[in-house]
Amino acid sequence: MNSFWDFLWLFFWTYIFISFLVILFQMFVDLFRDRQLNGWAKAGWIILLVFVPFLGALIYLVVRGHGMAERQAARMMAAQSEGDAYIRAVASSGAPSAADDIAKAKGLLDSGAITQAEYNALKAKAIG
């Protein structure tokens, strides 16, 4: 029975430790992505987070937590708009129009790669 409770206790502290590491990593990422913070301030925060991690993380979240959330939201919105723009660009250029098909067929006819009958067949296929 004692080993079961020891396992639960170990599991709990492992969860707390991994959660702390994730939060600490997010703070470091936020520090390096923040363009408004100068180098000395970043160095000061890093020293605080490395040498006094729990207190430093608590102070960081209190002092810069709101800005951290705003920067993360802005990054997410930018990524969403870039993804939407990419989807629109791919969707609009994905299916060639009838005019594109006819222009390609005309280029093949002019270069001598196809005959007039083949051109007429491709043109009829593109139109109808």
Backbone atoms as SQL, in Angstrom:
CREATE TABLE atoms (id INTEGER PRIMARY KEY, chain TEXT, resi INTEGER, resn TEXT, atom TEXT, x REAL, y REAL, z REAL);
INSERT INTO atoms VALUES
  (1, 'A', 1, 'MET', 'N', 0.824, -1.199, 0.000),
  (2, 'A', 1, 'MET', 'CA', 0.000, 0.000, 0.000),
  (3, 'A', 1, 'MET', 'C', 0.866, 1.261, 0.000),
  (4, 'A', 2, 'ASN', 'N', 1.967, 1.186, 0.670),
  (5, 'A', 2, 'ASN', 'CA', 2.850, 2.337, 0.747),
  (6, 'A', 2, 'ASN', 'C', 3.440, 2.674, -0.618),
  (7, 'A', 3, 'SER', 'N', 3.748, 1.682, -1.417),
  (8, 'A', 3, 'SER', 'CA', 4.347, 1.940, -2.721),
  (9, 'A', 3, 'SER', 'C', 3.354, 2.608, -3.679),
  (10, 'A', 4, 'PHE', 'N', 2.071, 2.305, -3.541),
  (11, 'A', 4, 'PHE', 'CA', 1.062, 2.963, -4.382),
  (12, 'A', 4, 'PHE', 'C', 1.037, 4.454, -4.116),
  (13, 'A', 5, 'TRP', 'N', 1.049, 4.860, -2.845),
  (14, 'A', 5, 'TRP', 'CA', 1.021, 6.280, -2.510),
  (15, 'A', 5, 'TRP', 'C', 2.330, 6.954, -2.889),
  (16, 'A', 6, 'ASP', 'N', 3.425, 6.225, -2.787),
  (17, 'A', 6, 'ASP', 'CA', 4.701, 6.772, -3.248),
  (18, 'A', 6, 'ASP', 'C', 4.665, 7.025, -4.758),
  (19, 'A', 7, 'PHE', 'N', 4.070, 6.105, -5.482),
  (20, 'A', 7, 'PHE', 'CA', 3.939, 6.270, -6.928),
  (21, 'A', 7, 'PHE', 'C', 3.079, 7.490, -7.252),
  (22, 'A', 8, 'LEU', 'N', 1.950, 7.644, -6.564),
  (23, 'A', 8, 'LEU', 'CA', 1.097, 8.812, -6.805),
  (24, 'A', 8, 'LEU', 'C', 1.821, 10.114, -6.469),
  (25, 'A', 9, 'TRP', 'N', 2.575, 10.094, -5.395),
  (26, 'A', 9, 'TRP', 'CA', 3.330, 11.288, -4.997),
  (27, 'A', 9, 'TRP', 'C', 4.380, 11.624, -6.054),
  (28, 'A', 10, 'LEU', 'N', 5.088, 10.604, -6.532),
  (29, 'A', 10, 'LEU', 'CA', 6.079, 10.803, -7.586),
  (30, 'A', 10, 'LEU', 'C', 5.415, 11.289, -8.867),
  (31, 'A', 11, 'PHE', 'N', 4.292, 10.729, -9.224),
  (32, 'A', 11, 'PHE', 'CA', 3.548, 11.139, -10.412),
  (33, 'A', 11, 'PHE', 'C', 3.124, 12.604, -10.307),
  (34, 'A', 12, 'PHE', 'N', 2.645, 13.011, -9.157),
  (35, 'A', 12, 'PHE', 'CA', 2.222, 14.394, -8.941),
  (36, 'A', 12, 'PHE', 'C', 3.386, 15.356, -9.118),
  (37, 'A', 13, 'TRP', 'N', 4.524, 15.078, -8.486),
  (38, 'A', 13, 'TRP', 'CA', 5.666, 15.983, -8.580),
  (39, 'A', 13, 'TRP', 'C', 6.292, 15.958, -9.970),
  (40, 'A', 14, 'THR', 'N', 6.215, 14.858, -10.658),
  (41, 'A', 14, 'THR', 'CA', 6.687, 14.807, -12.043),
  (42, 'A', 14, 'THR', 'C', 5.825, 15.698, -12.926),
  (43, 'A', 15, 'TYR', 'N', 4.519, 15.646, -12.703),
  (44, 'A', 15, 'TYR', 'CA', 3.598, 16.503, -13.458),
  (45, 'A', 15, 'TYR', 'C', 3.892, 17.981, -13.178),
  (46, 'A', 16, 'ILE', 'N', 4.102, 18.327, -11.932),
  (47, 'A', 16, 'ILE', 'CA', 4.411, 19.716, -11.570),
  (48, 'A', 16, 'ILE', 'C', 5.715, 20.155, -12.226),
  (49, 'A', 17, 'PHE', 'N', 6.731, 19.302, -12.187),
  (50, 'A', 17, 'PHE', 'CA', 8.033, 19.650, -12.752),
  (51, 'A', 17, 'PHE', 'C', 7.951, 19.834, -14.267),
  (52, 'A', 18, 'ILE', 'N', 7.274, 18.934, -14.958),
  (53, 'A', 18, 'ILE', 'CA', 7.145, 19.059, -16.416),
  (54, 'A', 18, 'ILE', 'C', 6.329, 20.297, -16.776),
  (55, 'A', 19, 'SER', 'N', 5.299, 20.587, -16.016),
  (56, 'A', 19, 'SER', 'CA', 4.509, 21.806, -16.253),
  (57, 'A', 19, 'SER', 'C', 5.370, 23.039, -16.076),
  (58, 'A', 20, 'PHE', 'N', 6.211, 23.046, -15.051),
  (59, 'A', 20, 'PHE', 'CA', 7.106, 24.177, -14.826),
  (60, 'A', 20, 'PHE', 'C', 8.084, 24.335, -15.981),
  (61, 'A', 21, 'LEU', 'N', 8.625, 23.230, -16.485),
  (62, 'A', 21, 'LEU', 'CA', 9.557, 23.320, -17.609),
  (63, 'A', 21, 'LEU', 'C', 8.879, 23.877, -18.862),
  (64, 'A', 22, 'VAL', 'N', 7.639, 23.492, -19.100),
  (65, 'A', 22, 'VAL', 'CA', 6.906, 24.015, -20.250),
  (66, 'A', 22, 'VAL', 'C', 6.688, 25.517, -20.099),
  (67, 'A', 23, 'ILE', 'N', 6.300, 25.939, -18.927),
  (68, 'A', 23, 'ILE', 'CA', 6.090, 27.376, -18.673),
  (69, 'A', 23, 'ILE', 'C', 7.408, 28.136, -18.824),
  (70, 'A', 24, 'LEU', 'N', 8.492, 27.585, -18.285),
  (71, 'A', 24, 'LEU', 'CA', 9.796, 28.232, -18.398),
  (72, 'A', 24, 'LEU', 'C', 10.228, 28.354, -19.857),
  (73, 'A', 25, 'PHE', 'N', 10.000, 27.302, -20.634),
  (74, 'A', 25, 'PHE', 'CA', 10.323, 27.346, -22.055),
  (75, 'A', 25, 'PHE', 'C', 9.506, 28.425, -22.764),
  (76, 'A', 26, 'GLN', 'N', 8.227, 28.533, -22.443),
  (77, 'A', 26, 'GLN', 'CA', 7.383, 29.575, -23.035),
  (78, 'A', 26, 'GLN', 'C', 7.894, 30.974, -22.686),
  (79, 'A', 27, 'MET', 'N', 8.395, 31.141, -21.480),
  (80, 'A', 27, 'MET', 'CA', 8.946, 32.439, -21.080),
  (81, 'A', 27, 'MET', 'C', 10.191, 32.773, -21.884),
  (82, 'A', 28, 'PHE', 'N', 11.087, 31.797, -22.066),
  (83, 'A', 28, 'PHE', 'CA', 12.287, 32.041, -22.866),
  (84, 'A', 28, 'PHE', 'C', 11.917, 32.375, -24.311),
  (85, 'A', 29, 'VAL', 'N', 10.974, 31.665, -24.877),
  (86, 'A', 29, 'VAL', 'CA', 10.532, 31.943, -26.249),
  (87, 'A', 29, 'VAL', 'C', 9.948, 33.353, -26.326),
  (88, 'A', 30, 'ASP', 'N', 9.136, 33.719, -25.352),
  (89, 'A', 30, 'ASP', 'CA', 8.540, 35.053, -25.331),
  (90, 'A', 30, 'ASP', 'C', 9.611, 36.128, -25.208),
  (91, 'A', 31, 'LEU', 'N', 10.609, 35.886, -24.385),
  (92, 'A', 31, 'LEU', 'CA', 11.694, 36.865, -24.237),
  (93, 'A', 31, 'LEU', 'C', 12.426, 37.095, -25.551),
  (94, 'A', 32, 'PHE', 'N', 12.757, 36.022, -26.233),
  (95, 'A', 32, 'PHE', 'CA', 13.542, 36.180, -27.455),
  (96, 'A', 32, 'PHE', 'C', 12.713, 36.698, -28.624),
  (97, 'A', 33, 'ARG', 'N', 11.408, 36.541, -28.598),
  (98, 'A', 33, 'ARG', 'CA', 10.565, 37.047, -29.682),
  (99, 'A', 33, 'ARG', 'C', 10.117, 38.485, -29.464),
  (100, 'A', 34, 'ASP', 'N', 10.249, 38.998, -28.259),
  (101, 'A', 34, 'ASP', 'CA', 9.792, 40.352, -27.960),
  (102, 'A', 34, 'ASP', 'C', 10.771, 41.364, -28.550),
  (103, 'A', 35, 'ARG', 'N', 10.313, 42.144, -29.512),
  (104, 'A', 35, 'ARG', 'CA', 11.175, 43.122, -30.181),
  (105, 'A', 35, 'ARG', 'C', 11.279, 44.431, -29.416),
  (106, 'A', 36, 'GLN', 'N', 10.394, 44.679, -28.488),
  (107, 'A', 36, 'GLN', 'CA', 10.413, 45.940, -27.755),
  (108, 'A', 36, 'GLN', 'C', 11.366, 45.910, -26.564),
  (109, 'A', 37, 'LEU', 'N', 11.739, 44.741, -26.100),
  (110, 'A', 37, 'LEU', 'CA', 12.617, 44.592, -24.945),
  (111, 'A', 37, 'LEU', 'C', 14.063, 44.623, -25.415),
  (112, 'A', 38, 'ASN', 'N', 14.897, 45.458, -24.755),
  (113, 'A', 38, 'ASN', 'CA', 16.290, 45.550, -25.192),
  (114, 'A', 38, 'ASN', 'C', 17.101, 44.366, -24.666),
  (115, 'A', 39, 'GLY', 'N', 18.329, 44.260, -25.122),
  (116, 'A', 39, 'GLY', 'CA', 19.182, 43.123, -24.796),
  (117, 'A', 39, 'GLY', 'C', 19.518, 43.003, -23.324),
  (118, 'A', 40, 'TRP', 'N', 19.742, 44.132, -22.653),
  (119, 'A', 40, 'TRP', 'CA', 20.085, 44.084, -21.227),
  (120, 'A', 40, 'TRP', 'C', 18.906, 43.597, -20.394),
  (121, 'A', 41, 'ALA', 'N', 17.731, 44.021, -20.766),
  (122, 'A', 41, 'ALA', 'CA', 16.543, 43.557, -20.037),
  (123, 'A', 41, 'ALA', 'C', 16.337, 42.057, -20.250),
  (124, 'A', 42, 'LYS', 'N', 16.558, 41.600, -21.487),
  (125, 'A', 42, 'LYS', 'CA', 16.447, 40.160, -21.757),
  (126, 'A', 42, 'LYS', 'C', 17.478, 39.382, -20.940),
  (127, 'A', 43, 'ALA', 'N', 18.692, 39.899, -20.880),
  (128, 'A', 43, 'ALA', 'CA', 19.744, 39.232, -20.107),
  (129, 'A', 43, 'ALA', 'C', 19.375, 39.194, -18.626),
  (130, 'A', 44, 'GLY', 'N', 18.817, 40.266, -18.123),
  (131, 'A', 44, 'GLY', 'CA', 18.403, 40.296, -16.723),
  (132, 'A', 44, 'GLY', 'C', 17.318, 39.271, -16.427),
  (133, 'A', 45, 'TRP', 'N', 16.335, 39.191, -17.294),
  (134, 'A', 45, 'TRP', 'CA', 15.272, 38.196, -17.110),
  (135, 'A', 45, 'TRP', 'C', 15.826, 36.779, -17.172),
  (136, 'A', 46, 'ILE', 'N', 16.733, 36.529, -18.106),
  (137, 'A', 46, 'ILE', 'CA', 17.298, 35.189, -18.233),
  (138, 'A', 46, 'ILE', 'C', 18.102, 34.819, -16.988),
  (139, 'A', 47, 'ILE', 'N', 18.898, 35.765, -16.477),
  (140, 'A', 47, 'ILE', 'CA', 19.656, 35.504, -15.252),
  (141, 'A', 47, 'ILE', 'C', 18.706, 35.197, -14.104),
  (142, 'A', 48, 'LEU', 'N', 17.645, 35.976, -13.979),
  (143, 'A', 48, 'LEU', 'CA', 16.663, 35.732, -12.919),
  (144, 'A', 48, 'LEU', 'C', 15.997, 34.367, -13.087),
  (145, 'A', 49, 'LEU', 'N', 15.627, 34.022, -14.312),
  (146, 'A', 49, 'LEU', 'CA', 14.952, 32.743, -14.554),
  (147, 'A', 49, 'LEU', 'C', 15.881, 31.539, -14.373),
  (148, 'A', 50, 'VAL', 'N', 17.167, 31.716, -14.628),
  (149, 'A', 50, 'VAL', 'CA', 18.104, 30.596, -14.490),
  (150, 'A', 50, 'VAL', 'C', 18.503, 30.383, -13.033),
  (151, 'A', 51, 'PHE', 'N', 18.810, 31.474, -12.308),
  (152, 'A', 51, 'PHE', 'CA', 19.332, 31.327, -10.955),
  (153, 'A', 51, 'PHE', 'C', 18.264, 31.238, -9.875),
  (154, 'A', 52, 'VAL', 'N', 17.109, 31.817, -10.108),
  (155, 'A', 52, 'VAL', 'CA', 15.993, 31.725, -9.155),
  (156, 'A', 52, 'VAL', 'C', 14.747, 31.363, -9.964),
  (157, 'A', 53, 'PRO', 'N', 14.661, 30.130, -10.443),
  (158, 'A', 53, 'PRO', 'CA', 13.640, 29.795, -11.439),
  (159, 'A', 53, 'PRO', 'C', 12.199, 29.945, -10.961),
  (160, 'A', 54, 'PHE', 'N', 11.861, 29.459, -9.781),
  (161, 'A', 54, 'PHE', 'CA', 10.461, 29.524, -9.350),
  (162, 'A', 54, 'PHE', 'C', 10.033, 30.956, -9.069),
  (163, 'A', 55, 'LEU', 'N', 10.853, 31.695, -8.335),
  (164, 'A', 55, 'LEU', 'CA', 10.526, 33.089, -8.048),
  (165, 'A', 55, 'LEU', 'C', 10.580, 33.923, -9.324),
  (166, 'A', 56, 'GLY', 'N', 11.575, 33.679, -10.168),
  (167, 'A', 56, 'GLY', 'CA', 11.697, 34.408, -11.422),
  (168, 'A', 56, 'GLY', 'C', 10.508, 34.172, -12.335),
  (169, 'A', 57, 'ALA', 'N', 10.040, 32.914, -12.398),
  (170, 'A', 57, 'ALA', 'CA', 8.877, 32.605, -13.233),
  (171, 'A', 57, 'ALA', 'C', 7.628, 33.293, -12.699),
  (172, 'A', 58, 'LEU', 'N', 7.469, 33.298, -11.389),
  (173, 'A', 58, 'LEU', 'CA', 6.315, 33.967, -10.795),
  (174, 'A', 58, 'LEU', 'C', 6.343, 35.464, -11.065),
  (175, 'A', 59, 'ILE', 'N', 7.508, 36.084, -10.885),
  (176, 'A', 59, 'ILE', 'CA', 7.635, 37.524, -11.161),
  (177, 'A', 59, 'ILE', 'C', 7.393, 37.804, -12.639),
  (178, 'A', 60, 'TYR', 'N', 7.942, 36.971, -13.520),
  (179, 'A', 60, 'TYR', 'CA', 7.765, 37.162, -14.958),
  (180, 'A', 60, 'TYR', 'C', 6.291, 37.101, -15.341),
  (181, 'A', 61, 'LEU', 'N', 5.589, 36.115, -14.818),
  (182, 'A', 61, 'LEU', 'CA', 4.169, 35.985, -15.151),
  (183, 'A', 61, 'LEU', 'C', 3.350, 37.158, -14.633),
  (184, 'A', 62, 'VAL', 'N', 3.707, 37.687, -13.463),
  (185, 'A', 62, 'VAL', 'CA', 2.972, 38.829, -12.912),
  (186, 'A', 62, 'VAL', 'C', 3.277, 40.084, -13.714),
  (187, 'A', 63, 'VAL', 'N', 4.567, 40.319, -14.005),
  (188, 'A', 63, 'VAL', 'CA', 4.976, 41.567, -14.662),
  (189, 'A', 63, 'VAL', 'C', 4.667, 41.555, -16.159),
  (190, 'A', 64, 'ARG', 'N', 4.952, 40.454, -16.831),
  (191, 'A', 64, 'ARG', 'CA', 4.858, 40.423, -18.287),
  (192, 'A', 64, 'ARG', 'C', 3.809, 39.458, -18.812),
  (193, 'A', 65, 'GLY', 'N', 3.000, 38.881, -17.960),
  (194, 'A', 65, 'GLY', 'CA', 2.027, 37.877, -18.370),
  (195, 'A', 65, 'GLY', 'C', 0.997, 38.397, -19.354),
  (196, 'A', 66, 'HIS', 'N', 0.490, 39.613, -19.121),
  (197, 'A', 66, 'HIS', 'CA', -0.528, 40.165, -20.023),
  (198, 'A', 66, 'HIS', 'C', 0.062, 40.404, -21.413),
  (199, 'A', 67, 'GLY', 'N', 1.249, 40.995, -21.461),
  (200, 'A', 67, 'GLY', 'CA', 1.906, 41.224, -22.748),
  (201, 'A', 67, 'GLY', 'C', 2.271, 39.923, -23.432),
  (202, 'A', 68, 'MET', 'N', 2.619, 38.924, -22.634),
  (203, 'A', 68, 'MET', 'CA', 2.952, 37.608, -23.182),
  (204, 'A', 68, 'MET', 'C', 1.736, 37.011, -23.891),
  (205, 'A', 69, 'ALA', 'N', 0.588, 37.133, -23.280),
  (206, 'A', 69, 'ALA', 'CA', -0.651, 36.626, -23.883),
  (207, 'A', 69, 'ALA', 'C', -0.998, 37.404, -25.151),
  (208, 'A', 70, 'GLU', 'N', -0.812, 38.717, -25.135),
  (209, 'A', 70, 'GLU', 'CA', -1.110, 39.531, -26.320),
  (210, 'A', 70, 'GLU', 'C', -0.184, 39.183, -27.479),
  (211, 'A', 71, 'ARG', 'N', 1.118, 39.001, -27.187),
  (212, 'A', 71, 'ARG', 'CA', 2.068, 38.643, -28.252),
  (213, 'A', 71, 'ARG', 'C', 1.741, 37.265, -28.824),
  (214, 'A', 72, 'GLN', 'N', 1.360, 36.332, -27.973),
  (215, 'A', 72, 'GLN', 'CA', 0.996, 34.996, -28.449),
  (216, 'A', 72, 'GLN', 'C', -0.252, 35.058, -29.326),
  (217, 'A', 73, 'ALA', 'N', -1.243, 35.853, -28.913),
  (218, 'A', 73, 'ALA', 'CA', -2.463, 35.993, -29.707),
  (219, 'A', 73, 'ALA', 'C', -2.165, 36.641, -31.059),
  (220, 'A', 74, 'ALA', 'N', -1.274, 37.638, -31.063),
  (221, 'A', 74, 'ALA', 'CA', -0.907, 38.293, -32.322),
  (222, 'A', 74, 'ALA', 'C', -0.192, 37.318, -33.255),
  (223, 'A', 75, 'ARG', 'N', 0.685, 36.482, -32.692),
  (224, 'A', 75, 'ARG', 'CA', 1.367, 35.480, -33.518),
  (225, 'A', 75, 'ARG', 'C', 0.378, 34.476, -34.089),
  (226, 'A', 76, 'MET', 'N', -0.592, 34.075, -33.300),
  (227, 'A', 76, 'MET', 'CA', -1.595, 33.122, -33.777),
  (228, 'A', 76, 'MET', 'C', -2.453, 33.741, -34.885),
  (229, 'A', 77, 'MET', 'N', -2.835, 34.999, -34.720),
  (230, 'A', 77, 'MET', 'CA', -3.628, 35.673, -35.750),
  (231, 'A', 77, 'MET', 'C', -2.823, 35.819, -37.042),
  (232, 'A', 78, 'ALA', 'N', -1.531, 36.150, -36.931),
  (233, 'A', 78, 'ALA', 'CA', -0.691, 36.293, -38.122),
  (234, 'A', 78, 'ALA', 'C', -0.547, 34.948, -38.831),
  (235, 'A', 79, 'ALA', 'N', -0.350, 33.884, -38.064),
  (236, 'A', 79, 'ALA', 'CA', -0.225, 32.556, -38.666),
  (237, 'A', 79, 'ALA', 'C', -1.536, 32.146, -39.347),
  (238, 'A', 80, 'GLN', 'N', -2.662, 32.485, -38.730),
  (239, 'A', 80, 'GLN', 'CA', -3.961, 32.162, -39.321),
  (240, 'A', 80, 'GLN', 'C', -4.171, 32.921, -40.628),
  (241, 'A', 81, 'SER', 'N', -3.823, 34.212, -40.643),
  (242, 'A', 81, 'SER', 'CA', -4.018, 34.992, -41.869),
  (243, 'A', 81, 'SER', 'C', -3.066, 34.531, -42.972),
  (244, 'A', 82, 'GLU', 'N', -1.836, 34.142, -42.609),
  (245, 'A', 82, 'GLU', 'CA', -0.915, 33.613, -43.613),
  (246, 'A', 82, 'GLU', 'C', -1.436, 32.298, -44.184),
  (247, 'A', 83, 'GLY', 'N', -1.973, 31.461, -43.330),
  (248, 'A', 83, 'GLY', 'CA', -2.544, 30.198, -43.795),
  (249, 'A', 83, 'GLY', 'C', -3.735, 30.425, -44.712),
  (250, 'A', 84, 'ASP', 'N', -4.602, 31.372, -44.343),
  (251, 'A', 84, 'ASP', 'CA', -5.756, 31.686, -45.181),
  (252, 'A', 84, 'ASP', 'C', -5.325, 32.242, -46.537),
  (253, 'A', 85, 'ALA', 'N', -4.302, 33.120, -46.532),
  (254, 'A', 85, 'ALA', 'CA', -3.814, 33.690, -47.788),
  (255, 'A', 85, 'ALA', 'C', -3.214, 32.597, -48.670),
  (256, 'A', 86, 'TYR', 'N', -2.505, 31.662, -48.060),
  (257, 'A', 86, 'TYR', 'CA', -1.928, 30.557, -48.828),
  (258, 'A', 86, 'TYR', 'C', -3.023, 29.692, -49.438),
  (259, 'A', 87, 'ILE', 'N', -4.045, 29.404, -48.670),
  (260, 'A', 87, 'ILE', 'CA', -5.153, 28.573, -49.184),
  (261, 'A', 87, 'ILE', 'C', -5.858, 29.275, -50.330),
  (262, 'A', 88, 'ARG', 'N', -6.088, 30.591, -50.186),
  (263, 'A', 88, 'ARG', 'CA', -6.721, 31.337, -51.280),
  (264, 'A', 88, 'ARG', 'C', -5.849, 31.335, -52.531),
  (265, 'A', 89, 'ALA', 'N', -4.529, 31.487, -52.362),
  (266, 'A', 89, 'ALA', 'CA', -3.629, 31.513, -53.520),
  (267, 'A', 89, 'ALA', 'C', -3.606, 30.161, -54.217),
  (268, 'A', 90, 'VAL', 'N', -3.572, 29.095, -53.439),
  (269, 'A', 90, 'VAL', 'CA', -3.533, 27.759, -54.042),
  (270, 'A', 90, 'VAL', 'C', -4.872, 27.429, -54.684),
  (271, 'A', 91, 'ALA', 'N', -5.961, 27.785, -54.052),
  (272, 'A', 91, 'ALA', 'CA', -7.284, 27.477, -54.597),
  (273, 'A', 91, 'ALA', 'C', -7.556, 28.242, -55.887),
  (274, 'A', 92, 'SER', 'N', -7.084, 29.487, -55.974),
  (275, 'A', 92, 'SER', 'CA', -7.361, 30.271, -57.177),
  (276, 'A', 92, 'SER', 'C', -6.491, 29.844, -58.346),
  (277, 'A', 93, 'SER', 'N', -5.283, 29.338, -58.058),
  (278, 'A', 93, 'SER', 'CA', -4.407, 28.946, -59.156),
  (279, 'A', 93, 'SER', 'C', -4.459, 27.447, -59.426),
  (280, 'A', 94, 'GLY', 'N', -5.241, 26.727, -58.669),
  (281, 'A', 94, 'GLY', 'CA', -5.264, 25.267, -58.790),
  (282, 'A', 94, 'GLY', 'C', -5.958, 24.773, -60.036),
  (283, 'A', 95, 'ALA', 'N', -7.119, 25.276, -60.348),
  (284, 'A', 95, 'ALA', 'CA', -7.883, 24.786, -61.495),
  (285, 'A', 95, 'ALA', 'C', -7.745, 25.776, -62.652),
  (286, 'A', 96, 'PRO', 'N', -7.159, 25.333, -63.761),
  (287, 'A', 96, 'PRO', 'CA', -7.026, 26.252, -64.892),
  (288, 'A', 96, 'PRO', 'C', -8.390, 26.532, -65.529),
  (289, 'A', 97, 'SER', 'N', -8.555, 27.734, -65.996),
  (290, 'A', 97, 'SER', 'CA', -9.818, 28.109, -66.639),
  (291, 'A', 97, 'SER', 'C', -9.813, 27.664, -68.097),
  (292, 'A', 98, 'ALA', 'N', -10.962, 27.793, -68.714),
  (293, 'A', 98, 'ALA', 'CA', -11.083, 27.414, -70.129),
  (294, 'A', 98, 'ALA', 'C', -10.180, 28.287, -70.994),
  (295, 'A', 99, 'ALA', 'N', -10.081, 29.567, -70.638),
  (296, 'A', 99, 'ALA', 'CA', -9.218, 30.468, -71.404),
  (297, 'A', 99, 'ALA', 'C', -7.759, 30.038, -71.307),
  (298, 'A', 100, 'ASP', 'N', -7.332, 29.565, -70.122),
  (299, 'A', 100, 'ASP', 'CA', -5.959, 29.080, -69.967),
  (300, 'A', 100, 'ASP', 'C', -5.716, 27.850, -70.832),
  (301, 'A', 101, 'ASP', 'N', -6.682, 26.948, -70.829),
  (302, 'A', 101, 'ASP', 'CA', -6.541, 25.736, -71.638),
  (303, 'A', 101, 'ASP', 'C', -6.458, 26.073, -73.128),
  (304, 'A', 102, 'ILE', 'N', -7.307, 26.986, -73.579),
  (305, 'A', 102, 'ILE', 'CA', -7.300, 27.374, -74.996),
  (306, 'A', 102, 'ILE', 'C', -5.990, 28.069, -75.352),
  (307, 'A', 103, 'ALA', 'N', -5.481, 28.913, -74.440),
  (308, 'A', 103, 'ALA', 'CA', -4.218, 29.608, -74.699),
  (309, 'A', 103, 'ALA', 'C', -3.054, 28.614, -74.788),
  (310, 'A', 104, 'LYS', 'N', -3.057, 27.602, -73.928),
  (311, 'A', 104, 'LYS', 'CA', -2.007, 26.585, -74.002),
  (312, 'A', 104, 'LYS', 'C', -2.111, 25.794, -75.307),
  (313, 'A', 105, 'ALA', 'N', -3.330, 25.454, -75.680),
  (314, 'A', 105, 'ALA', 'CA', -3.526, 24.715, -76.925),
  (315, 'A', 105, 'ALA', 'C', -3.086, 25.560, -78.119),
  (316, 'A', 106, 'LYS', 'N', -3.375, 26.856, -78.091),
  (317, 'A', 106, 'LYS', 'CA', -2.967, 27.760, -79.186),
  (318, 'A', 106, 'LYS', 'C', -1.449, 27.830, -79.263),
  (319, 'A', 107, 'GLY', 'N', -0.789, 27.857, -78.094),
  (320, 'A', 107, 'GLY', 'CA', 0.673, 27.851, -78.082),
  (321, 'A', 107, 'GLY', 'C', 1.237, 26.576, -78.687),
  (322, 'A', 108, 'LEU', 'N', 0.596, 25.447, -78.390),
  (323, 'A', 108, 'LEU', 'CA', 1.032, 24.178, -78.983),
  (324, 'A', 108, 'LEU', 'C', 0.802, 24.168, -80.491),
  (325, 'A', 109, 'LEU', 'N', -0.331, 24.741, -80.934),
  (326, 'A', 109, 'LEU', 'CA', -0.621, 24.807, -82.370),
  (327, 'A', 109, 'LEU', 'C', 0.399, 25.692, -83.073),
  (328, 'A', 110, 'ASP', 'N', 0.706, 26.837, -82.462),
  (329, 'A', 110, 'ASP', 'CA', 1.668, 27.765, -83.075),
  (330, 'A', 110, 'ASP', 'C', 3.072, 27.171, -83.138),
  (331, 'A', 111, 'SER', 'N', 3.425, 26.339, -82.155),
  (332, 'A', 111, 'SER', 'CA', 4.763, 25.745, -82.160),
  (333, 'A', 111, 'SER', 'C', 4.839, 24.530, -83.073),
  (334, 'A', 112, 'GLY', 'N', 3.676, 24.046, -83.542),
  (335, 'A', 112, 'GLY', 'CA', 3.650, 22.906, -84.441),
  (336, 'A', 112, 'GLY', 'C', 3.585, 21.572, -83.713),
  (337, 'A', 113, 'ALA', 'N', 3.357, 21.595, -82.423),
  (338, 'A', 113, 'ALA', 'CA', 3.305, 20.344, -81.653),
  (339, 'A', 113, 'ALA', 'C', 2.006, 19.590, -81.900),
  (340, 'A', 114, 'ILE', 'N', 0.934, 20.321, -82.225),
  (341, 'A', 114, 'ILE', 'CA', -0.350, 19.668, -82.518),
  (342, 'A', 114, 'ILE', 'C', -0.884, 20.203, -83.845),
  (343, 'A', 115, 'THR', 'N', -1.839, 19.475, -84.421),
  (344, 'A', 115, 'THR', 'CA', -2.451, 19.872, -85.688),
  (345, 'A', 115, 'THR', 'C', -3.678, 20.738, -85.413),
  (346, 'A', 116, 'GLN', 'N', -4.232, 21.304, -86.478),
  (347, 'A', 116, 'GLN', 'CA', -5.434, 22.130, -86.356),
  (348, 'A', 116, 'GLN', 'C', -6.603, 21.307, -85.825),
  (349, 'A', 117, 'ALA', 'N', -6.721, 20.072, -86.247),
  (350, 'A', 117, 'ALA', 'CA', -7.813, 19.208, -85.775),
  (351, 'A', 117, 'ALA', 'C', -7.676, 18.937, -84.279),
  (352, 'A', 118, 'GLU', 'N', -6.437, 18.688, -83.819),
  (353, 'A', 118, 'GLU', 'CA', -6.221, 18.463, -82.384),
  (354, 'A', 118, 'GLU', 'C', -6.520, 19.732, -81.585),
  (355, 'A', 119, 'TYR', 'N', -6.126, 20.884, -82.160),
  (356, 'A', 119, 'TYR', 'CA', -6.415, 22.160, -81.499),
  (357, 'A', 119, 'TYR', 'C', -7.919, 22.354, -81.357),
  (358, 'A', 120, 'ASN', 'N', -8.648, 22.077, -82.429),
  (359, 'A', 120, 'ASN', 'CA', -10.106, 22.234, -82.386),
  (360, 'A', 120, 'ASN', 'C', -10.729, 21.293, -81.349),
  (361, 'A', 121, 'ALA', 'N', -10.196, 20.092, -81.236),
  (362, 'A', 121, 'ALA', 'CA', -10.709, 19.136, -80.249),
  (363, 'A', 121, 'ALA', 'C', -10.429, 19.621, -78.826),
  (364, 'A', 122, 'LEU', 'N', -9.226, 20.133, -78.592),
  (365, 'A', 122, 'LEU', 'CA', -8.885, 20.662, -77.261),
  (366, 'A', 122, 'LEU', 'C', -9.717, 21.897, -76.917),
  (367, 'A', 123, 'LYS', 'N', -9.955, 22.717, -77.913),
  (368, 'A', 123, 'LYS', 'CA', -10.764, 23.929, -77.707),
  (369, 'A', 123, 'LYS', 'C', -12.190, 23.539, -77.376),
  (370, 'A', 124, 'ALA', 'N', -12.765, 22.578, -78.079),
  (371, 'A', 124, 'ALA', 'CA', -14.120, 22.111, -77.824),
  (372, 'A', 124, 'ALA', 'C', -14.217, 21.489, -76.428),
  (373, 'A', 125, 'LYS', 'N', -13.187, 20.746, -76.042),
  (374, 'A', 125, 'LYS', 'CA', -13.177, 20.124, -74.712),
  (375, 'A', 125, 'LYS', 'C', -13.115, 21.184, -73.620),
  (376, 'A', 126, 'ALA', 'N', -12.320, 22.223, -73.830),
  (377, 'A', 126, 'ALA', 'CA', -12.185, 23.279, -72.817),
  (378, 'A', 126, 'ALA', 'C', -13.475, 24.087, -72.680),
  (379, 'A', 127, 'ILE', 'N', -14.129, 24.323, -73.780),
  (380, 'A', 127, 'ILE', 'CA', -15.355, 25.120, -73.754),
  (381, 'A', 127, 'ILE', 'C', -16.515, 24.325, -73.189),
  (382, 'A', 128, 'GLY', 'N', -16.628, 23.078, -73.589),
  (383, 'A', 128, 'GLY', 'CA', -17.840, 22.372, -73.236),
  (384, 'A', 128, 'GLY', 'C', -17.648, 21.168, -72.418);
